[in-house]
Amino acid sequence: MSGKPKLYYFDGRGKMESIRWLLAAAGVEFEEEFLETREQYEKLLQGGSLLFQQVPMVEIDGMKMVQTRAILSYIAAKYNLYGKDLKERALIDMYVGGTDDLMGFILMFPFLSAEDKEKQRAFIVQKATSRYFPVYEKVLKDHGQDFLVGNNFSWADVHLLEAILMVEEKKSDVLSGFPQLQAFKARISSIPTIKKFLEPGSQRKPVPDDKYVETVRKVLRMYYDLKAN
């Protein structure tokens, strides 16, 4: 395959959203095919495109890639967002891994009951402010640089900004006690490719709504209720 990467997923955030963010940050245009029916999903399965029988799936550079972390690592390396040496790459992996843990608490939020959503909202904010944001606040304060690793824009910065904005959707003033992260958010948001992605009309997806939830349940045959952590 040549040309633009093609993304196969639902018309919503989920695990694909971080891939959209990273491609956008790299200034890479991409196409999307949205899964709306069980038949579409089964066609991908029967065609052998989904190695582990799950999405996201991205067609890029002649490959049909699955596994979100593998896709993100490939994009980061391809577009010079993965550090200049092995040590920087290890730091980026470490920070991305931590941010991923925080984002994981938010991923299933749309599928919870109203009661469980309130519990999970408080849990997300508590974890963000007590476990994750203090780490990045200290990193930025200690090295006094604009970016998390090597004073160069990287995947770690993109991932952290995405997570910050996701948590702010749960509590708008969540950064009130984190001045370094407030400044970081402003800096990264002003990078031209990121600024463009944050503008209306981009391929960034909105907060998942009931339609998104119903589509995912239908396509993946999710008939059970998910509980909060």
MOPE-V468779 format. One record per backbone hydrogen bond with DSSP energy under -1.0 kcal/mol. CO is the residue of the C=O (numbers start at 0). NH is the residue of the N-H. Records with the same first field share a line. If there is no record, write none. Layout:
CO = NH  NH
This chain:
4 = 30
5 = 58
6 = 32
7 = 56
8 = 34
9 = 11
15 = 19
16 = 20
17 = 21
18 = 22
19 = 23
20 = 24
21 = 25
22 = 27
23 = 26
30 = 6
32 = 8
36 = 40
37 = 41
38 = 42
39 = 43
40 = 44
41 = 45
42 = 46
43 = 48
44 = 47
49 = 52
56 = 7
57 = 64
58 = 5
59 = 62
62 = 59
64 = 57
66 = 70
67 = 71
68 = 72
69 = 73
70 = 74
71 = 75
72 = 76
73 = 77
74 = 78
75 = 80
76 = 79
80 = 154
84 = 88
85 = 89
86 = 90
87 = 91
88 = 92
89 = 93
90 = 94
91 = 95
92 = 96
93 = 97
94 = 98
95 = 99
96 = 100
97 = 101
98 = 102
99 = 103
102 = 105  106
105 = 108
107 = 110
108 = 111
112 = 116
113 = 117
114 = 118
115 = 119
116 = 120
117 = 121
118 = 122
119 = 123
120 = 124
121 = 125
122 = 126
123 = 127
124 = 128
125 = 129
126 = 130  131
127 = 132
131 = 135
132 = 136
133 = 137
134 = 138
135 = 139
136 = 140
137 = 141
138 = 142
139 = 143
148 = 151
153 = 157
154 = 158
155 = 159
156 = 160
157 = 161
158 = 162
159 = 163
160 = 164
161 = 165
162 = 166
163 = 167
164 = 168
166 = 169  170
170 = 173
172 = 175
174 = 177
177 = 181
178 = 182
179 = 183
180 = 184
181 = 185
182 = 186
183 = 187
184 = 188
187 = 190
190 = 194
191 = 195
192 = 196
193 = 197
198 = 201
208 = 212
209 = 213
210 = 214
211 = 215
212 = 216
213 = 217
214 = 218
215 = 219
216 = 221
